Amino acid sequence: MKKLSLFIILMTLPMRWLSAQDANLKAFYTLNLIRYVGWNQKALDGDFVISVVGNKDVAEQLRIHSAGKRFGHQYYAIREYDKVEDVNFGQVVFIGNDISLSTNSRQLLEKARNFGVLIITESEGMINQGAAVNFVHRDEGLRFELNARNAGYANLQFSSRLEAMSAAINLR
């Protein structure tokens, strides 16, 4: 029985490591790609708030990567939520893959348009459900896809450098 338990633990370690590595990369990419977004003036007031819904690992990695750093003159503030309805908007909303954007998309998109919020997701097909940035696994690696139209609805613009970096499909 001890051997079976040890075997199960050893088999789940790579999955946990991959999950942690995935969250680490998504946090790193998020903090870097936001530098290539044309933000409206209102977004540059107060703290730079990144709200994370449904992915505690990404929220934790965002806290680690942003600790003691600034976005321009703004301090980073990472907020964590369980449901989209509870989000108190800042500049970015990162929606985990366990959250159905299609169920909450109308409410979320309406708020995003009003507040100039960049919506980032991590589920296949969410770029067509209102996300401006979507992390996907392609070619054995993590990539991101962009939808400039969805960003435009929130009065945000992607720089041409960010669009060139996108290794997945770039929808306009």
Residue frames as qw, qx, qy, qz and C-alpha x, y, z in Angstrom:
[[0.000, 0.885, 0.466, 0.000, 0.00, 0.00, 0.00],
 [0.314, -0.778, 0.106, 0.533, 2.87, 2.39, 0.81],
 [0.401, -0.111, 0.602, 0.682, 4.41, 1.73, -2.60],
 [0.189, 0.634, 0.661, 0.354, 1.12, 2.52, -4.34],
 [0.158, -0.929, -0.255, 0.217, 0.75, 5.77, -2.39],
 [0.387, -0.582, 0.335, 0.631, 4.32, 6.77, -3.18],
 [0.375, 0.195, 0.692, 0.585, 3.77, 5.92, -6.85],
 [0.085, 0.819, 0.546, 0.153, 0.62, 8.09, -7.00],
 [0.260, -0.880, -0.022, 0.398, 2.42, 10.99, -5.34],
 [0.420, -0.365, 0.508, 0.657, 5.36, 10.69, -7.72],
 [0.320, 0.416, 0.703, 0.479, 3.06, 10.55, -10.72],
 [0.008, 0.903, 0.426, 0.044, 1.19, 13.73, -9.72],
 [0.431, -0.630, 0.074, 0.642, 4.34, 15.77, -9.07],
 [0.320, 0.035, 0.498, 0.805, 5.02, 16.46, -12.76],
 [0.011, -0.692, -0.613, -0.382, 1.40, 17.59, -13.24],
 [0.340, -0.860, -0.264, 0.273, 1.65, 19.95, -10.27],
 [0.451, -0.410, 0.260, 0.749, 4.98, 21.26, -11.52],
 [0.235, 0.308, 0.600, 0.700, 3.56, 21.82, -15.00],
 [0.141, -0.825, -0.528, -0.143, 0.54, 23.60, -13.56],
 [0.408, -0.774, -0.065, 0.480, 2.77, 25.86, -11.45],
 [0.416, -0.168, 0.440, 0.778, 5.03, 26.50, -14.45],
 [0.132, 0.570, 0.640, 0.498, 1.98, 27.32, -16.59],
 [0.241, -0.898, -0.358, 0.087, 0.72, 29.85, -14.01],
 [0.484, -0.564, 0.152, 0.651, 4.20, 31.34, -13.75],
 [0.340, 0.108, 0.546, 0.758, 4.39, 31.86, -17.52],
 [0.003, -0.736, -0.588, -0.335, 0.89, 33.34, -17.74],
 [0.345, -0.861, -0.197, 0.318, 1.69, 35.81, -14.97],
 [0.466, -0.375, 0.328, 0.731, 5.00, 36.74, -16.59],
 [0.242, 0.344, 0.620, 0.663, 3.39, 37.19, -20.03],
 [0.114, -0.843, -0.520, -0.074, 0.52, 39.21, -18.55],
 [0.366, -0.797, -0.041, 0.478, 2.84, 41.67, -16.82],
 [0.380, -0.258, 0.467, 0.755, 4.87, 42.07, -19.99],
 [0.206, 0.432, 0.684, 0.550, 2.14, 42.30, -22.60],
 [0.090, -0.867, -0.461, 0.169, 0.24, 45.03, -20.74],
 [0.318, -0.586, 0.173, 0.725, 3.18, 47.30, -21.55],
 [0.152, -0.001, 0.655, 0.740, 2.18, 47.06, -25.21],
 [0.019, 0.686, 0.722, 0.082, -1.39, 48.24, -24.67],
 [0.052, 0.345, 0.060, 0.935, -2.49, 51.79, -25.35],
 [0.226, -0.508, -0.743, 0.374, -4.33, 52.67, -22.13],
 [0.039, -0.815, -0.307, -0.491, -6.75, 55.54, -21.73],
 [0.093, 0.555, -0.375, 0.737, -5.85, 58.33, -19.32],
 [0.701, -0.486, 0.075, -0.517, -8.31, 57.10, -16.69],
 [0.967, -0.064, -0.233, 0.085, -6.41, 53.78, -16.46],
 [0.583, 0.366, -0.364, 0.627, -3.25, 55.60, -15.43],
 [0.313, -0.622, 0.234, -0.679, -4.72, 56.94, -12.17],
 [0.779, -0.436, 0.296, -0.341, -4.28, 55.17, -8.83],
 [0.512, -0.342, 0.781, 0.110, -2.92, 51.64, -8.59],
 [0.484, 0.298, -0.647, -0.509, -2.68, 49.41, -11.64],
 [0.654, -0.115, 0.592, -0.456, -5.23, 46.75, -10.68],
 [0.419, 0.184, -0.818, -0.348, -5.18, 43.24, -12.10],
 [0.710, -0.137, 0.392, -0.568, -8.23, 41.26, -11.02],
 [0.223, 0.218, -0.932, -0.185, -7.96, 37.47, -11.25],
 [0.761, -0.064, 0.178, -0.620, -11.09, 35.35, -11.34],
 [0.971, 0.053, 0.081, -0.220, -10.88, 31.61, -10.80],
 [0.840, 0.320, -0.297, 0.321, -7.12, 30.97, -10.86],
 [0.575, -0.811, 0.076, 0.071, -5.36, 31.26, -7.50],
 [0.805, -0.130, 0.240, 0.526, -2.05, 30.08, -8.97],
 [0.413, 0.579, 0.228, 0.665, -1.92, 32.90, -11.52],
 [0.276, -0.913, -0.095, -0.285, -2.92, 35.43, -8.86],
 [0.744, -0.599, 0.138, 0.261, -0.10, 34.22, -6.61],
 [0.710, 0.106, 0.280, 0.638, 2.44, 34.34, -9.44],
 [0.172, 0.798, 0.212, 0.538, 1.29, 37.85, -10.37],
 [0.488, -0.871, 0.015, -0.049, 1.89, 38.91, -6.77],
 [0.794, -0.339, 0.236, 0.447, 5.37, 37.38, -6.83],
 [0.584, 0.344, 0.326, 0.659, 6.36, 38.89, -10.19],
 [0.056, 0.801, 0.215, 0.555, 4.96, 42.35, -9.41],
 [0.621, -0.689, -0.246, 0.280, 6.23, 42.67, -5.83],
 [0.432, -0.614, 0.093, 0.654, 8.02, 45.97, -5.42],
 [0.321, 0.105, 0.542, 0.770, 7.57, 46.87, -9.09],
 [0.267, 0.575, 0.259, -0.728, 5.55, 49.56, -10.77],
 [0.469, 0.534, 0.595, 0.375, 3.66, 50.00, -13.99],
 [0.171, 0.726, 0.095, 0.660, 4.93, 53.44, -14.91],
 [0.049, -0.417, 0.447, -0.790, 4.26, 55.45, -11.76],
 [0.762, -0.309, -0.054, -0.566, 1.51, 53.09, -10.52],
 [0.274, -0.323, 0.875, -0.234, 1.89, 50.31, -8.00],
 [0.466, -0.060, -0.799, -0.375, 0.50, 46.92, -8.94],
 [0.519, -0.129, 0.555, -0.638, -2.51, 45.68, -6.99],
 [0.337, 0.021, -0.893, -0.298, -3.49, 42.04, -7.54],
 [0.565, -0.078, 0.396, -0.719, -7.05, 41.19, -6.50],
 [0.096, 0.034, -0.983, -0.154, -8.57, 37.75, -6.43],
 [0.616, 0.047, 0.151, -0.771, -12.22, 36.77, -6.99],
 [0.416, 0.039, 0.908, -0.042, -14.21, 33.56, -7.21],
 [0.408, 0.620, 0.668, 0.050, -16.96, 34.87, -9.52],
 [0.301, 0.345, 0.324, 0.828, -17.09, 37.39, -12.35],
 [0.233, -0.799, -0.433, -0.346, -20.07, 39.12, -10.74],
 [0.595, -0.721, -0.180, 0.305, -17.91, 40.04, -7.73],
 [0.631, 0.138, 0.095, 0.758, -15.14, 41.74, -9.71],
 [0.083, -0.922, -0.123, 0.358, -14.45, 45.33, -8.77],
 [0.748, 0.570, 0.126, 0.316, -12.85, 46.48, -12.00],
 [0.389, -0.683, 0.258, 0.561, -9.38, 47.87, -12.42],
 [0.245, 0.652, -0.462, -0.549, -7.34, 47.84, -15.61],
 [0.386, 0.259, -0.847, -0.257, -7.09, 44.07, -16.29],
 [0.802, -0.161, 0.364, -0.445, -9.38, 41.12, -15.59],
 [0.216, 0.346, -0.901, -0.149, -7.75, 37.70, -15.92],
 [0.820, -0.074, 0.125, -0.553, -10.40, 34.98, -16.15],
 [0.314, -0.348, 0.883, -0.002, -9.35, 31.43, -15.27],
 [0.318, 0.096, -0.800, -0.499, -10.31, 28.43, -17.35],
 [0.071, -0.306, -0.919, 0.239, -12.83, 27.22, -14.78],
 [0.206, 0.530, 0.338, -0.750, -14.97, 30.33, -15.30],
 [0.425, 0.499, 0.680, 0.329, -17.44, 30.37, -18.19],
 [0.084, -0.262, 0.099, 0.956, -17.03, 33.66, -19.97],
 [0.162, -0.265, -0.677, -0.668, -19.93, 32.92, -22.30],
 [0.327, -0.616, -0.711, 0.093, -22.31, 32.74, -19.32],
 [0.307, -0.746, -0.262, 0.530, -21.10, 36.05, -17.91],
 [0.498, 0.130, 0.322, 0.795, -19.88, 37.74, -21.07],
 [0.031, 0.765, 0.400, 0.504, -22.61, 40.34, -21.57],
 [0.469, -0.870, -0.141, 0.054, -22.27, 41.73, -18.04],
 [0.685, -0.406, 0.193, 0.573, -18.47, 41.57, -18.13],
 [0.465, 0.322, 0.395, 0.724, -18.14, 43.13, -21.58],
 [0.081, -0.877, -0.329, -0.340, -20.49, 45.97, -20.69],
 [0.539, -0.811, 0.020, 0.226, -18.39, 46.81, -17.64],
 [0.687, -0.139, 0.315, 0.640, -15.17, 46.41, -19.59],
 [0.321, 0.609, 0.377, 0.620, -16.35, 48.89, -22.20],
 [0.253, -0.922, -0.203, -0.211, -17.37, 51.41, -19.56],
 [0.583, -0.772, 0.184, 0.175, -14.17, 51.11, -17.52],
 [0.426, 0.774, -0.467, -0.040, -11.59, 50.45, -20.29],
 [0.687, -0.433, 0.575, -0.100, -10.69, 46.99, -18.98],
 [0.400, 0.459, -0.751, -0.256, -8.43, 44.52, -20.77],
 [0.892, -0.149, 0.256, -0.340, -9.94, 41.02, -20.58],
 [0.232, 0.499, -0.832, -0.069, -7.45, 38.15, -20.53],
 [0.908, -0.119, 0.149, -0.372, -8.57, 34.51, -20.55],
 [0.114, -0.494, 0.857, 0.092, -7.00, 31.07, -20.70],
 [0.637, 0.201, 0.720, -0.189, -9.57, 28.83, -22.39],
 [0.245, 0.068, 0.738, 0.625, -9.78, 27.70, -25.98],
 [0.043, 0.587, 0.688, 0.424, -12.29, 29.77, -27.96],
 [0.228, -0.741, -0.429, 0.464, -12.59, 32.65, -25.49],
 [0.208, -0.231, 0.266, 0.913, -11.09, 35.07, -27.99],
 [0.148, -0.304, -0.650, -0.680, -14.43, 34.74, -29.81],
 [0.378, -0.646, -0.662, 0.036, -16.41, 35.27, -26.60],
 [0.150, -0.964, -0.129, -0.178, -15.10, 38.76, -25.83],
 [0.698, -0.537, 0.127, 0.455, -11.54, 38.28, -24.57],
 [0.295, 0.916, -0.242, -0.125, -8.91, 40.63, -25.96],
 [0.175, 0.576, -0.796, 0.065, -6.06, 38.27, -25.01],
 [0.942, -0.160, 0.070, -0.286, -6.30, 34.50, -24.65],
 [0.166, -0.566, 0.807, 0.037, -3.57, 32.11, -23.56],
 [0.938, 0.191, -0.042, -0.287, -3.59, 28.81, -25.46],
 [0.586, -0.408, 0.666, 0.216, -1.40, 25.74, -25.69],
 [0.768, 0.625, -0.028, -0.139, -0.09, 25.25, -29.22],
 [0.657, 0.582, -0.423, 0.226, 2.96, 23.53, -30.64],
 [0.780, -0.230, -0.459, 0.358, 3.82, 22.11, -27.21],
 [0.338, -0.014, -0.288, 0.896, 4.05, 25.56, -25.68],
 [0.001, 0.736, 0.517, -0.437, 2.09, 28.43, -24.23],
 [0.237, 0.259, 0.378, 0.857, 1.07, 31.06, -26.76],
 [0.157, 0.540, 0.467, -0.682, -1.35, 33.98, -26.77],
 [0.228, 0.481, 0.629, 0.567, -3.87, 35.14, -29.29],
 [0.021, -0.296, -0.193, 0.935, -5.21, 38.65, -29.64],
 [0.174, 0.672, 0.669, 0.266, -8.47, 40.20, -30.71],
 [0.218, 0.008, -0.026, 0.975, -7.89, 43.89, -31.42],
 [0.312, -0.471, -0.455, -0.688, -11.61, 44.44, -32.00],
 [0.625, -0.587, -0.512, 0.053, -12.44, 43.27, -28.47],
 [0.490, -0.276, -0.220, 0.797, -9.72, 45.52, -27.09],
 [0.052, 0.239, 0.261, 0.934, -11.13, 48.39, -29.15],
 [0.419, -0.628, -0.565, -0.334, -14.56, 47.94, -27.57],
 [0.590, -0.667, -0.302, 0.341, -12.90, 48.90, -24.28],
 [0.163, 0.978, -0.093, 0.087, -11.08, 51.82, -25.95],
 [0.594, -0.579, 0.487, 0.274, -7.75, 50.03, -25.77],
 [0.672, 0.672, -0.279, -0.136, -5.22, 49.48, -28.53],
 [0.891, -0.221, 0.245, 0.311, -2.51, 46.88, -29.05],
 [0.018, -0.774, 0.443, 0.453, 0.82, 48.10, -30.31],
 [0.774, 0.497, -0.327, -0.215, 2.02, 46.64, -33.58],
 [0.150, 0.512, -0.818, 0.218, 4.93, 45.08, -31.65],
 [0.518, -0.088, 0.718, -0.457, 2.51, 43.08, -29.49],
 [0.821, 0.397, 0.096, -0.398, 0.57, 41.95, -32.53],
 [0.555, 0.594, -0.581, -0.046, 3.82, 40.78, -34.13],
 [0.096, -0.401, 0.847, -0.337, 4.72, 38.82, -30.98],
 [0.775, 0.026, 0.355, -0.522, 1.44, 36.94, -30.94],
 [0.067, -0.311, 0.911, 0.261, 2.32, 33.39, -31.93],
 [0.343, 0.377, 0.852, -0.120, -1.28, 32.27, -32.31],
 [0.203, 0.609, 0.592, 0.487, -4.03, 33.53, -34.57],
 [0.110, -0.276, -0.192, 0.935, -4.31, 37.30, -34.50],
 [0.145, 0.662, 0.711, 0.187, -7.93, 38.27, -35.11],
 [0.090, -0.056, -0.010, 0.994, -8.88, 41.80, -36.11]]
